[in-house]
Amino acid sequence: MLKFLKWLAIVIGVAAILVVVARFVFPLPDRSKITPSSAMALAADTGWGRFLKTAAETNPGKSGVMPLKTGHEALAARLLLAKRAERSIDLQYYIWHDDTSGRLLLKALHDAAKRGVRVRLLVDDNGVPGLDDLFSALDAVKNLDVRIFNPSRIRTPKLLGYTFDFFRMNRRMHNKAFIVDGAAAIIGGRNIGDEYFAIGDDNYFLDLDALAAGAIVPETAANFDRYWNSESVYPIDLVTGGPAPALPDWLMRDDAIEAPDWVAKLPEIEAKVGEAVGAGASQLEWTDVKLVSDDPSKGLGKASGDQLMVNQIGKAIGPITKSLDLISAYFIPGKRGVEFFTDVQKSGAKVEILTNSLMATDVAMVHAGYTKYRRDLLEAGISLYELKPQPGVPEGQDELSLLGSSGSSLHAKSLSIDEDRIFIGSFNFDPRSVNLNCEMGFLIDSPAMARQMHTAFGDQIARGSYQVVLRDDKMRWIEKAADGSEIVHDDEPGVTWVSRLMVTLLGLLPIEWML
């Protein structure tokens, strides 16, 4: 034992020395000369301003919202907002891929900047591997600025930065927001990449966004400003150094992006979205919407309890009297979470939870963390569903009306409370979202949206998932057949004994706080 402690002390000592040395050899850029900036307010003389001003005045203090149900709809909405932007585009994302959707949106941002729109793009350094040159080239374009959240001190290989700066690098900006002309904002769970917008032939993520106008937009813009000007954020030219590369050819030509046939349908979908937010925004539901967001100081481990989103959302939700329906792609409740859900269930409110099955998840380590609490939740009487893996790329009505019904993996993060209000955002119910990542979302007073999600548990979700139950004190996975009959699985469907063993072993690792 003494020998082990001696070696442990040596390892800790060496790690501490490496951290100190790295801060001298690979220092973070000097932020002292960074110029802060602020969001542009809604202007009545812009196209979006004319569309939305009358509706906002007719509904003072309210916000107009609509869910973006499908990946195609979500991409079309972003492209439409960017193409019609006249003054400003502010956006922040955890992941941005250099693929069809990523390039379409970057070209829309580039074109907007070229016509005089101020563009501020904030990305997390973890989610943009290999894009330093592209973002540096865009940053050199007039009216377009790119900043990076918690950048690695070492650019190649970037992950080596974790070795020297583990605790800072382990704190990421998971937020997703797209704000145009101070008039409209899109928030939710989708990152920027083909798998989030159902582009191509590969499997994709089921997700949910919300488009909003009215009172909530300036609050969302102010929240973006807090991040843009925060201590964790650096202009990309300070991070990468050196002269900016030339812009790639595909940004300069309208026909240079190789896009699938589906992209030809974008104008049609854009027109439908434009109709929803135009003509007095009559198709938006005008109601009360509350923004909940982590303070960006969480990115440095400096946020106080009242600055954490997990505490804000608990207060915002208020008492739960009838039902609590949770959809979380990554779900690790921990002991406190189990106690919370158990207390809600015991109070008389019905708790239903949907997360990924092992075969559907894209992070097996998270599933290992979740399985440790599965029996406790079931013993408390909570209804537990695990999404079945269903390959393919469904479109339109083949997707579940609010969050999708088939596809490869769940990525949505939503709550329906008492069939009365709904949360849509980036927050997963896991230790990483609670303690490490910066998150945000909208709490929307909408019985229609909340009831739709609640009803889905008894219909689409039941058909597209395995319901985990306790029978004879043993866990069983119940699958609904097409004819309505039950198929009972004694073990997790599709999972080999080797996979089950690996999940068990992974669950023993003392790393739950990072998952």
KOLLOFI-290334 format. One record per residue: z, y, x of N, C-alpha, C in turn. Coordinates in steps of 0.1 Angstrom, whole numbers. Each point is the difference from the previous one (the first is absolute). Example, Ala and Ser with C-alpha at 12.3 -4.5 7.8 and 13.67 -1.06 7.14 Angstrom:
<rs>
R    nw    nv    nu   caw   cav   cau    cw    cv    cu
R    78   -57   132     0    12    -9     0    12     9
R    -7    11    -4     0    11     9     8    11    -8
</rs>
This chain:
<rs>
R    nw    nv    nu   caw   cav   cau    cw    cv    cu
R     0   -12     8     0    12    -8     0    13     9
R     8     0    10     1    11     9   -13     2     7
R    -7   -11     4   -13     1     6   -10     6    -9
R     0    -4   -13    -9     5   -10     2    15    -2
R    13     4    -1     3    14    -2    -5     9    12
R     1    -7    12    -4     7    12   -15     3     0
R    -8   -11    -3   -14     2    -1    -4    10   -11
R     7    -1   -12    -3    10   -10     3    14     4
R    10     2     8     3    14     5   -11     4     9
R    -5    -9     8   -11     3    10   -12     4    -8
R    -4    -8   -10   -12     3    -8     1    14    -7
R    12     3    -6     2    12    -7    -1    12    10
R     6    -2    12     0    10    10   -15     3     5
R    -7   -10     2   -14     1     5    -8     8   -11
R     2    -4   -13    -7     6   -11     3    15    -1
R    13     3     2     4    14     0    -6     8    11
R    -1    -6    12    -7     7    12   -14     2    -3
R    -7   -10    -6   -14     2    -4    -3    11    -9
R     9     1   -10    -1    11   -10     1    14     7
R    10     1     9     2    13     7   -12     3     9
R    -5   -10     7   -11     2     9   -12     4    -8
R    -3    -7   -11   -12     2    -8     0    15    -5
R    11     5    -3     0    14    -5    -4    10    10
R     1    -3    13    -4     8    10   -15    -3     4
R    -3   -13     1   -14    -4     3   -10     2   -11
R     5    -3   -13    -9     2   -11     7     9   -10
R     1    13     2     7     9    -9    -8     3   -12
R     7     3   -11    -6     4   -12    -6    15     2
R   -10     3    -6    -6    14     1    10    11    -3
R    -2    11     5     8    12    -2    -4     6   -14
R    10     1    -9    -3     5   -14     2    15    -1
R     5     6    10     4    14    -1   -10    10    -4
R   -13    -3     3   -11     9    -4    -8    -4   -12
R     5   -10    -7    -7    -5   -12     2    11   -11
R   -11     3    -7     1    10   -10     2    -6   -14
R    11     3    -7     1    -6   -13   -10     6   -10
R    -2    -7   -11    -9     5   -10     5    -4   -14
R    -5     6   -10     5    -3   -14   -12    -3    -9
R     3    -7   -11   -10    -4   -10    -5    13    -7
R   -13    -1    -4    -6    10    -8     3    -2   -15
R     4    10    -7     4    -1   -14   -13    -1    -9
R     2    -5   -12   -11    -1    -9    -6    14    -3
R   -13     1     1    -7    12    -3    -9    -2   -12
R     1    10    -9    -8    -2   -13   -15     2     2
R    -4     5    12   -14     2     2    -7   -12     6
R     7   -11     2    -6   -12     5    -4    -9   -12
R    -9    -9     3    -4   -10   -11    11    -7    -6
R     9    -6     9    11    -8    -5    10     9    -6
R     1    13     5     9     9    -6    -4     4   -15
R   -13     2    -2    -5     3   -13     2   -12   -10
R    -2   -12     6     2   -12    -9    14    -2    -4
R    10     3     9    13    -5    -2    10    12    -4
R    -4    12     2     9    12    -2     4     0   -15
R   -10    -1    -9     3     2   -14     9   -11    -5
R    -3   -13     4     8   -11    -4    15     2     5
R     1     5    13    13     1     5     8    11    -7
R    -7    11    -4     6    11    -8     4    -5   -14
R    -8    -9    -6     3    -5   -13    12    -9     0
R     3    -6    12    11   -10     2     9     5    11
R     7    12    -2     8     6    10    11    -9     5
R     1    -1    14    10    -9     6    -3   -14     0
R   -11    -4    -6    -4   -14    -1   -11    -4    10
R    -2   -13     2   -10    -5     9    -9    -9    -7
R   -13     1     3   -10    -9    -6    -2   -12     9
R     1   -12    -5    -2   -12     8    -9   -10    -6
R    -6    -8     8    -7   -12    -4     0   -10    11
R     2   -13    -4     0   -10    11   -15    -3     4
R    -1    -3    13   -13    -4     6     1   -15     1
R    -5    -7    -9     3   -14    -2    -8   -10    10
R   -12     4     3    -8    -9     8    -3     6    14
R    -3    -8     9    -3     5    14   -12     9     0
R   -10    -3    -8   -12     8    -1     3    13    -6
R     8     1   -10     4    12    -7     8     9    10
R     9    -6     8     8     7     9    -8     6    11
R   -10    -7     6    -9     6    10    -8    11    -6
R    -6    -2   -12    -9    10    -6     8    13    -2
R    13    -2    -5     8    12    -2     2     9    12
R     3    -7    11     2     7    13   -13     7     5
R   -11    -7    -1   -13     5     4    -4    12    -9
R     3    -1   -13    -4    11    -9     9    12     3
R    13    -1     2     8    11     3    -5     7    13
R    -3    -8    10    -4     5    13   -13     7    -1
R   -10    -5    -7   -13     6    -1     0    13    -8
R    10     1    -9     0    12    -8    11    10     5
R     6    -3    11    11     9     6    -7    13     4
R     7    11    -2    -5    13     4     9     7    10
R    13    -3     0     9     7     9     8    -8     9
R     5   -12    -4     9    -8     8     0   -14    -4
R     2    -9    11     3   -14    -2    11    -3     9
R    11    -5    -5    11    -5     8     3   -15    -3
R     0    -8    10     2   -14    -3     8    -7    12
R     8   -10    -4     8    -7     9    -1   -15    -3
R    -2    -9    10    -1   -14    -2     6    -8    11
R     5   -12    -3     5    -9    10   -11    -8     7
R   -10    -4    -8   -11    -8     6   -13     7    -3
R    -9     1    10   -13     5    -3   -10    -9     9
R    -8    -7    -7    -9   -10     7   -14     7     2
R    -6    -4    11   -13     4     3   -10   -10    -6
R    -1     1   -13    -9    -9    -8    -7     8   -10
R    -7    -6   -10    -8     7    -9     8    11    -8
R    11    -4    -6     8    10    -7     6    11     9
R     4    -4    11     6     9    10   -10    10     5
R   -12    -5     2   -11     9     5    -5     9   -11
R    -1    -5   -13    -4     8   -11     9    12    -2
R    13    -3     1    10    11    -2     0    10    12
R    -1    -5    12     0     9    12   -13     9    -1
R   -11    -6    -4   -12     8    -1     2    11   -11
R     7    -3   -11     3     9   -10     9    11     5
R    10    -3     8     9    10     6    -8     9    10
R    -9    -6     8    -8     7    10    -9    10    -7
R    -7    -5   -11    -9     9    -7     8    11    -7
R    12    -3    -5     8    11    -6     3    11    10
R     4    -5    12     4    10    11   -12     8     4
R   -12    -6     0   -12     7     4    -4    11   -10
R     4    -2   -13    -3    11   -10    12     9    -2
R    10     0     9    11    10     0    13    -4    -5
R     1   -13    -5    13    -5    -5     9    -3    11
R    13     4    -1    10    -3    10     5   -14    -2
R    -2    -9    10     4   -14    -1    12    -3     9
R    11    -5    -5    11    -5     9     2   -15    -3
R    -3    -8    11     2   -14    -1    11    -5     8
R    10    -6    -6    12    -6     7     0   -15    -1
R     0    -7    11     0   -14     0    11    -6     9
R     5   -12    -4    10    -6     8    -7    -7    12
R     6     0    11    -6    -5    12    -2   -15     0
R     9    -7    -8    -1   -15     0   -13    -5    -8
R    -4     8    -9   -11    -4    -9   -14     4     3
R    -1     6    12   -14     5     4    -4    -5    14
R     1   -13     3    -3    -5    13   -15     2     4
R    -2     5    12   -14     2     5    -7    12    -6
R     7     9    -6    -6    11    -7     3    14     7
R     5    -1    12     3    13     8   -12     8     1
R   -11    -6     5   -12     8     3    -6     6   -13
R     0    -8   -11    -6     5   -12     8    11    -6
R    13    -1     0     9    10    -5     0    13     9
R    -1    -2    13    -1    11     9   -13     8    -3
R   -11    -7    -2   -13     6    -3     1     8   -13
R     6    -5   -10     2     7   -13     9    12     2
R    10    -2     8    10    11     2    -7    12     6
R   -11    -2     8    -7    11     6    -9     8   -10
R    -2    -6   -12    -8     7   -10     7    12    -6
R    -6    11    -1     6    11    -6     6    -3   -14
R    11     5    -3     7    -2   -13     6   -14    -2
R    -1    -9    10     6   -13    -2    10    -3    11
R    12    -3    -4    11    -3    10     5   -14    -3
R     3    -7    11     5   -14    -1    14     0     8
R    10    -6    -7    13    -1     7     4   -15    -2
R     9    -4    10     5   -14     1    15     0    -2
R     5   -10    -8    14    -2    -2     5   -10     9
R    11     4     7     7    -9    10   -10    -7     9
R    -8     7     8   -10    -6     9     7    -8    11
R    -7   -10     4     4    -8    12    -2     8    12
R    10    -1    10    -2     7    12   -11    -5     9
R    -3   -13    -3   -11    -7     8   -12    -2   -10
R   -11     4     3   -12    -1    -9    -7   -13     1
R     0    -6    12    -7   -13     2     8    -9     9
R     5   -11    -4     1    -5   -14    11     8    -8
R    -3     4   -11     9     9    -8    13    -7    -3
R     0   -13    -3    12    -7    -3    10    -1    11
R    -5     3    12    10     0    12    10    11    -2
R    -3    10    -8     9    10    -2    13    -4    -6
R     0   -12    -8    12    -5    -5    10    -5    11
R    -6    -4    11     9    -5    11     9    11     5
R    -5    12     0     8    11     6     6     9   -10
R    -4    -1   -13     5    10   -10     1    -7   -13
R     7   -12     0     0    -9   -12     5     6   -13
R    11     7     1     7     5   -13    -8    11    -6
R    -6     9     8    -9    10    -6   -13    -6    -5
R    -6    -8     8   -13    -6    -4     2   -10   -12
R    12    -4    -3     2    -9   -11     1     7   -13
R     0    14     0     1     8   -12   -14     6    -3
R    -5    -4   -11   -14     3    -3    -1     9   -13
R   -11     7    -1    -3     8   -12    -9    -9    -9
R     6    -5   -10    -7    -9   -10    -5     7   -12
R     2    13     0    -5     9   -12   -15    -1    -2
R    -4     2   -12   -14     2    -4    -2    11    -9
R    -7    10     4    -2    12    -9   -14     6     3
R    -7     5   -10   -13     6     1     0    12   -10
R     0    13     6     3    12    -8   -12     9     2
R    -6     5   -11   -12     8     1     1    13    -7
R    -2    11     7    -1    14    -6    13     4    -7
R    11    -7     3    13     3    -7    -1    -3   -15
R   -10    -8    -4    -2    -2   -14     2   -15    -4
R    -3    -9     9     1   -14    -4     6    -8    12
R     7   -11    -3     5    -8    11    -1   -15    -4
R    -2    -8    10     0   -15    -2    11    -6     8
R     9    -7    -5    10    -7     7     0   -15    -4
R     7    -8     7     1   -14    -4     2   -10    12
R    -6   -12    -1     3   -10    10   -12    -2     9
R   -12     5    -4   -12    -3     8    -1     8    13
R    -3    -8    11    -4     6    12   -15     2    -1
R    -6     4    12   -15     2     0    -6   -11     7
R    -7    -9    -7    -7   -11     6    -7    -8   -11
R   -10    -8     3    -8    -7   -10     9    -9    -8
R    10    -7     6     8    -9    -7     8     6   -11
R     3    13     1     8     8   -10    -9     5   -11
R   -13     0     2    -9     5   -10   -10   -10    -6
R     3   -13     4    -8   -11    -5   -15     1     3
R    -2     4    13   -14     2     5    -3   -13     8
R   -12    -5    -1    -4   -12     8     3   -13    -7
R    -3   -11     7     2   -13    -6    13    -7     4
R     8     7     9    13    -6     4    10     2   -11
R    11    -8     1    11     2    -9     7    14     2
R     7     4    -9     5    14     1    14     1    -6
R     6    12     1    13     3    -5     0     5   -14
R    10    -4    -8     2     5   -14     9    12     2
R    -3    12    -5     8    11     2    -1    10   -12
R     7    11     1     0    10   -11     3    14     6
R    -8     9    -5     1    14     4     2     8   -13
R     3    13     1     1     9   -11    -7    13     4
R    -8     6    -9    -6    13     2     8    10    -8
R     3    11     6     9    10    -7    -5    14     1
R     3     8   -10    -2    14     0    12     7    -5
R     0    13     0    11     8    -6    12     2     9
R    12     0    -5    12     4     7     3    -8    12
R    -4   -13     0     4    -9    11    -8     3    12
R   -12     6    -1    -9     2    12     6     9    10
R     5    12    -3     6     8    10    12    -6     7
R     8    -8    -7    11    -8     6    -5   -10    10
R   -11    -7    -4    -6   -10     9    -6     7    13
R    -6    12    -2    -5     8    11    11     4     9
R    11     5    -6    11     4     9     6   -11     8
R     0   -12    -6     5   -12     7    -9    -3    11
R   -13     1    -2   -10    -2    11     3    10    11
R     3    13    -3     3    10    10    12    -4     9
R    10    -6    -7    12    -4     8    -4   -10    10
R    -9    -9    -3    -4   -10     9    -9     6    11
R   -10     7    -4   -10     6     9     7     8    11
R    11     7    -4     7     9    10    13    -6     6
R     2   -13    -2    12    -7     4     0    -3    15
R    12    -3     5     1    -3    14    -6   -13     4
R    -3    -9    -9    -7   -13     3   -15     1     2
R    -5    12    -3   -15     1    -1    -6     8    11
R   -11    -5     6    -7     7    11   -15     1    -3
R    -6    12     4   -14     1    -1    -7   -10     9
R   -11    -6    -4    -5   -11     7    -5     4    14
R    -4    13     2    -5     4    13    12    -1    10
R    12     3    -4    12    -1     9     3   -15     3
R    -3    -9    -9     3   -14     2   -10    -6     9
R   -13     2    -2   -10    -6     8    -4     7    13
R     0    13     0    -3     8    12   -15    -1     2
R    -5     9     9   -14    -1     4    -9     6   -10
R   -13     2     3   -10     6   -10    -3    -9   -11
R    -3     6   -12    -3    -8   -12   -14    -7     2
R    -1   -13    -4   -13    -6     0   -10     6   -10
R   -12    -4     1   -10     4    -9     2    -7   -14
R    -4     6   -10     1    -6   -13   -10   -12    -1
R     4   -10    -7    -9   -12    -1   -12     4    -9
R   -11    -8     1   -12     3    -7     2    -1   -15
R     8   -10    -4     1    -3   -15     7    12    -7
R     7     8     7     6    12    -7   -10    11    -2
R   -11     0     7    -9    11     0   -12    -3   -10
R    -2   -13    -4   -11    -3    -9     5    -7   -13
R    -7     4   -10     4    -6   -13    -3   -15    -2
R   -10    -4     8    -5   -14    -2     5    -9    11
R    10     4     8     4    -8    12    11   -10    -2
R     7     1   -12    11    -9    -3    -5   -12    -7
R     1   -12     6    -4   -12    -6    10    -4   -11
R    -5     1   -12     9    -2   -11    -5   -11    -9
R     8    -8    -7    -4   -10    -9    -7     6   -12
R    -6    -9    -8    -8     5   -12    10     7    -9
R    13    -5    -1     9     6    -9     1    15     1
R    -1     5    12     2    14     3   -10     9    -8
R   -11    -6    -4   -10     7    -8     6     4   -14
R    10    -8    -4     6     3   -13    11    11     1
R     3     5    12    10    10     1    -2    12    -9
R   -12     6     0    -2    12    -8     3    -2   -15
R    -3   -12    -5     3    -3   -14    15     0    -2
R     8    -6     9    14    -1    -1     6    14     2
R    -5     8    10     4    13     2    -1     9   -12
R   -11    -2    -7    -3     8   -13    11    -3   -10
R     4   -13    -1    11    -3   -10    13     6     4
R     3     0    13    13     6     4    -1    15    -1
R   -12     6     3    -1    14    -2     1     5   -14
R    -4    -8   -10     1     3   -14    15     0    -4
R     8    -9     7    14    -2    -4     8    13     4
R    -4     6    12     8    11     5    -7    13    -3
R   -12    -1    -6    -7    12    -4     2     3   -15
R    -8     9    -5     0     3   -15    15     2    -5
R     7     8     8    14     3    -4    10   -11     3
R    -5   -10     8     9   -11     4     6    -7   -12
R    -8    -2   -11     5    -5   -12     4   -15     1
R    -6    -7    10     3   -14     1    12    -3     9
R     6    10     6    12    -2     7    12     0    -9
R    10    -8     3    12     0    -8     9    11     5
R     4    10    -8     8    11     5    15    -3    -3
R     8    -1    10    14    -5    -1     8     5    11
R    12    -5     1     9     4    11    -2   -10    12
R    -2     5    12    -2    -8    12     9     5    11
R     7    -9     6     9     4    11    -4    -6    13
R    -1     8    11    -4    -5    13    13    -5     7
R     0   -12     5    11    -5     9    -6    -3    13
R     6     5    11    -5    -2    13    11     0    11
R    -2    -8    10     9     1    12    -3    13     7
R    11     6     5    -2    11     9    -6    -5    13
R   -10     8     6    -7    -5    12    10    -2    12
R    12     6    -1     9    -2    11     4   -15     1
R    -3    -8   -10     3   -14     0    -9    -6    11
R   -11     6     4    -9    -5    10     7     1    14
R    10     7     1     8     1    13    14    -6    -2
R     3    -6   -11    13    -5    -3    11    10    -2
R    -4    12    -5     9    11    -2     3     3   -15
R    -6    -7    -9     2     3   -14    13    -3    -5
R     6     9    -8    13    -3    -6    -2    -8   -13
R    11    -5    -6    -1    -9   -11    -8     6   -12
R     3    13    -3    -7     7   -11   -14     3     3
R    -5    -2    12   -14     3     4    -8   -13    -1
R     7   -11    -3    -7   -13     0    -6    -3   -14
R   -12    -4    -1    -6    -3   -13     7   -10    -8
R     6   -10     6     6   -11    -7    12     5    -8
R     7    11     5    11     6    -8    -6     9   -11
R   -11     7     4    -6     9   -10    -5    -7   -12
R    -7   -11     2    -6    -7   -11    11    -7    -9
R    11    -4     6    11    -6    -9     5    11    -9
R     2    12     4     4    11    -8   -10     4   -11
R   -13     0     5   -11     5    -9    -2   -10   -11
R     1   -13     2    -2   -10   -10    10     1   -11
R    13     2     3    10     1   -10     4   -13    -5
R     8    -1   -11     5   -13    -5   -12    -9    -5
R     2   -13     2   -10   -10    -4     7    -7   -12
R    -6     0   -12     6    -5   -11    -7   -12    -6
R   -13    -1     2    -8   -10    -7    -7   -10     9
R    -8     6    10    -8    -9     9    -2     7    13
R    -2    -8    11    -4     5    13   -10   -10     5
R   -13     5     2   -11    -8     4    -4     5    14
R     1    -9    10    -3     4    14   -12    -7     5
R    -9     7     6   -12    -6     8     2     5    14
R     1    -9     9     2     4    14    -7   -10     9
R   -10     4     7    -7    -9     9     9    -7    10
R     9     8     6     9    -5    10    14     2    -6
R     7   -11    -3    12     0    -8    11    -7     8
R    10     7     5    11    -6     7    12     8    -5
R     7    -5   -11    10     9    -6    13     1     8
R     3   -10     9    13     1     7    11    -2   -10
R    12    -1     6    12    -2    -9     2    11   -10
R    -2    13     5     2    11    -9   -10     0   -11
R   -12    -3     3   -11    -1   -10     3   -11   -11
R     4   -11     5     4   -11    -9    11     5    -9
R    10     6     5    11     5    -8    -5    10   -11
R    -9     9     5    -6    10    -9    -7    -7   -12
R    -9    -8     3    -8    -7   -10     9    -9    -9
R    10    -6     6     9    -8    -8     8     8   -10
R     4    12     5     8     9    -9    -9     5   -12
R   -12     3     3    -9     5   -10    -2   -12   -11
R    -2   -12     5    -2   -11    -9    12    -3    -8
R    12     1     6    13    -2    -7     2    11   -10
R    -5    12     2     2    11    -9    -7    -2   -13
R   -10   -10    -1    -7    -2   -12   -15     3     1
R    -4     7    11   -14     3     3    -7   -12     6
R   -12    -3    -4    -8   -11     6    -7     4    12
R     3    -7    11    -6     3    13   -11   -10     3
R   -12     5     3   -12    -9     4    -6     6    13
R    -3    -9     9    -5     4    13   -12    -8     4
R   -10     7     5   -12    -7     5    -2     4    15
R    -2   -10     8    -3     2    14   -11   -11     4
R    -4     0    13   -10    -9     4     6   -14     2
R    -8   -10    -2     4   -14     4    -3    -1    15
R     4   -10     6    -3    -2    15   -15    -1     2
R    -7    -6    -9   -14    -2     2    -8    13    -3
R     6    10    -6    -6    13    -3     3    11     9
R    12    -1     6     5    11     8    -8     1    13
R     0    12     6    -7     2    13    11     1    11
R    13    -1    -4    10     1    10    10   -12    -3
R    -2   -11     7     9   -12    -3    14     3     4
R     3     9    10    13     3     4     8     6   -12
R    -6     9    -7     6     6   -12     4   -11   -10
R   -10    -9    -3     3   -11    -9    12    -8     4
R     2    -2    13    11    -7     5    13     7    -3
R     0    14     1    12     8    -3     3    -1   -15
R   -11     0    -8     2     0   -15     6   -14    -5
R    -4   -11     6     4   -13    -5    15    -2     1
R     6     7     9    15    -2     1     8     5   -12
R    -7     8    -8     7     6   -12    -5    -5   -13
R   -10    -9     1    -7    -4   -12    10    -7   -10
R     8   -10     5     9    -7    -9    10     9    -6
R     6     9     8    10     9    -6    -6     8   -11
R   -12     5     1    -6     8   -11    -2    -9   -12
R    -5   -12     2    -2    -9   -12    13    -4    -6
R    11    -2     7    13    -3    -5     6    11    -9
R    -5    12     3     5    12    -7    -8     2   -13
R   -10    -9    -2    -8     1   -13   -12     9     1
R    -4     4    12   -11     9     3   -13    -8    -1
R   -11     5    -6   -13    -6    -1    -7     3    13
R    -5   -10     7    -6     2    13   -14    -6     0
R   -10     8     3   -14    -5     1    -6     2    14
R    -8    -9     4    -7     1    13   -15    -1    -2
R    -7    10     4   -14     1    -2    -8   -12     6
R    -9    -6    -8    -8   -11     5   -12     6     8
R    -3    -6    11   -12     4     7   -13    -3    -8
R    -8    10    -2   -12    -2    -7   -12     7     7
R    -8    -8     8   -10     7     7   -11     6    -8
R    -7     9     5   -11     7    -7     3    15    -2
R   -10     7    -4     1    14    -2    -4     4   -14
R    10    -1    -9    -4     3   -14    -2    15    -2
R    -7     4   -11    -3    14    -2     4     3   -15
R     3    13    -2     2     5   -13    10    -7    -8
R    -4    -6   -12     9    -7    -9     6   -13     6
R    -6    -5    11     6   -12     6    13     3     7
R     2    13     2    13     4     7    10     3   -11
R    12    -3     3    11     2   -10     0    15    -4
R     3     3   -12    -3    14    -5     8    10     8
R    11    -3     6     8    10     7     2    -3    15
R    -1   -12     4     3    -3    14    -8   -11     5
R   -10    -5    -7    -9   -11     5     6   -14    -5
R    -9    -9    -1     4   -14    -4    -5   -11     9
R    -9     4     9    -5   -10     9    -4     6    13
R    -1    -7    10    -3     5    13     8    -8    10
R     1     5    12     7    -8    10    14     2     2
R     5    13    -1    13     3     3     5    13    -7
R    13    -1    -4     6    12    -7     4    10    10
R    -3    13    -3     4    11     9     6    11    -8
R     1    -1   -13     5    11    -8    15     0     1
R     6    12    -3    14     3     0     4     8   -12
R     4    -6   -11     3     7   -12    12    -5    -7
R     6     9    -8    11    -3    -9    -2     5   -14
R     3    -9    -9     0     5   -14    14    -1    -6
R     5    11    -5    14     1    -4     1     2   -15
R     6    -9    -7     2     1   -15   -12     2    -8
R   -12    -4     5   -13     2    -6    -2    15    -4
R     6     9     9     0    14    -3    -5     8    12
R     3    -4    12    -4     7    12    -4    -9    11
R    -9     5     9    -6    -9    10     0     7    13
R     3    -8    11    -1     5    13   -13    -6     7
R    -8     9     6   -12    -4     8     1     7    13
R    -1    -8    11     1     6    13    -2   -10    12
R     6     3    11    -2    -8    12    12    -8     4
R    11     1    -8    13    -6     3     0   -15    -3
R     2    -9    10     2   -14    -3    16    -2     0
R     4   -10    -8    14    -3    -1     4    -9    11
R     1     6    12     3    -8    12     7     9    10
R     7    -6    10     8     9     9    -8    10     8
R   -13    -3     3    -8     9     7    -3    13    -8
R    -3    -1   -13    -2    12    -8    13     7    -2
R    11    -7    -1    13     6    -3     5     8    13
R    -1    -6    11     6     5    12    -9     6    11
R   -12    -4     1    -8     3    11   -13     9    -3
R    -8    -5    -9   -12     7    -3     2    12    -9
R    -8    10     2     0    11   -10    -9    -4   -12
R     5     3   -12    -7    -4   -12     0    12   -10
R    -8    -2   -11    -1    10   -10    -5    -6   -13
R     1     6   -11    -5    -4   -13     3     9   -11
R    -6    -3   -12     2     7   -12     8    -8   -10
R    10     6    -6     7    -6   -12    -6     7   -12
R    -7    -7    -9    -7     6   -11     6    -4   -13
R     3    10    -9     4    -3   -13   -12    -3    -9
R    -3   -13    -1   -12    -5    -7     3   -13    -7
R     4     0   -12     2   -13    -8   -13    -8     0
R   -11     6    -1   -13    -8     0    -2    -7    13
R     1     6    11    -2    -7    13    11   -10     3
R    13     4    -3    11    -9     2    -1   -12    -9
R    -3     2   -12    -1   -12   -10   -12    -9     4
R   -11     6     5   -11    -8     5     4   -10    11
R     8     6    10     4    -8    11    10   -11    -5
R     9     4    -9    10   -10    -5    -7   -11    -8
R   -10     3    -8    -7   -10    -8    -7    -9     9
R    -5     5    12    -8    -9     9     8   -12     5
R    14     2     1     8   -11     4    -1   -12    -9
R    -2     2   -13    -1   -10    -9   -14    -5    -3
R   -10     6     7   -14    -3    -2    -7    -3    13
R    -6    11     5    -9    -2    12     8    -5    12
R    12     5     2     8    -4    12     4   -14    -2
R     4    -4   -12     4   -14    -2   -12   -10     3
R   -12     4    -3   -12    -8     2    -4     0    15
R     3    11     7    -5     1    13    10    -3    11
R    12    -5    -5    11    -2    10     7   -14    -3
R     8    -4     9     9   -11    -2    14     6    -4
R     5    -5   -11    14     5    -3    10   -10     7
R     9     5     8     9    -8     6    13    -1    -9
R     4   -13    -2    11    -2    -9    10   -10     7
R    12    -1    -6     9   -10     4     1   -11   -11
R    -3   -12     3     1   -11   -10     7   -11     7
R    11    -5    -6     9   -10     6     4     4    14
R     3    13     1     5     6    12   -10     0    11
R   -12    -2    -3   -11    -1    10   -10    11    -3
R    -6     6    10   -10    10    -2   -13    -7    -4
R    -7     5   -10   -13    -5    -4    -9    13    -2
R   -13    -3     2   -10    10    -1    -9    -3   -12
R     0     8   -10    -7    -3   -13   -13     8     0
R   -11    -7    -2   -13     6    -1    -5    -2   -14
R    -6    10    -6    -6    -1   -13   -15    -4     1
R    -3   -11    -6   -14    -5    -1    -8     9    -9
R   -13    -2     0    -9     8    -8     3    -3   -15
R     4   -12    -3     2    -3   -14    14     3    -5
R     8     7     9    14     4    -4    10    -9     4
R    -3   -12     4    10   -10     4     6     3    14
R    11    -6     3     7     3    13    -3   -11    10
R    -2     5    12    -1    -9    12    12     2     9
R     8   -10     2    12     2     7    -1    -5    14
R     3     8    10    -1    -3    14    14    -2     6
R     3   -11     6    13    -2     6     3     8    13
R   -11     4     7     1     8    12   -10    11    -2
R     1    10    10    -9    12    -1   -14    -5     1
R    -8     3   -10   -14    -5    -1    -8     5    12
R    -8   -10     6    -9     3    10     7     1    14
R    13    -2     1     7     2    12     4   -14     6
R    -4    -2    12     3   -13     7    15     0     4
R     5   -12     4    13    -1     4     2     7    14
R   -11     0     8     1     8    12     2    15    -2
R    -8     5   -10     2    14    -3    13     3    -6
R     6    -9    -8    13     2    -6    11     0    12
R    -2    -8     9     9    -1    12    -1    13     8
R   -12     5     2    -2    12     7     7    12    -7
R    -2     1   -13     6    10    -8    16     0     2
R     5   -12    -1    15    -2     1     4     5    14
R    -7    -4    10     4     4    14    -2    15     2
R   -10     6    -6    -2    14     2    11     8    -8
R     5    -6   -11    10     7    -7    14     0     7
R     1    -9    10    13     0     8     0    11    11
R   -11     6     3    -1    10    11     8    13    -5
R     7     6     9     8    12    -4    -8    13     0
R   -11     0    -8    -9    11     1    -2     6   -14
R     8    -4   -10    -3     5   -14     0    15    -1
R     8     7     9     1    14    -1   -14     7     3
R    -9    -7     7   -13     5     3   -11    -4    -9
R     3    -9   -10   -11    -5    -9    -2     9   -12
</rs>
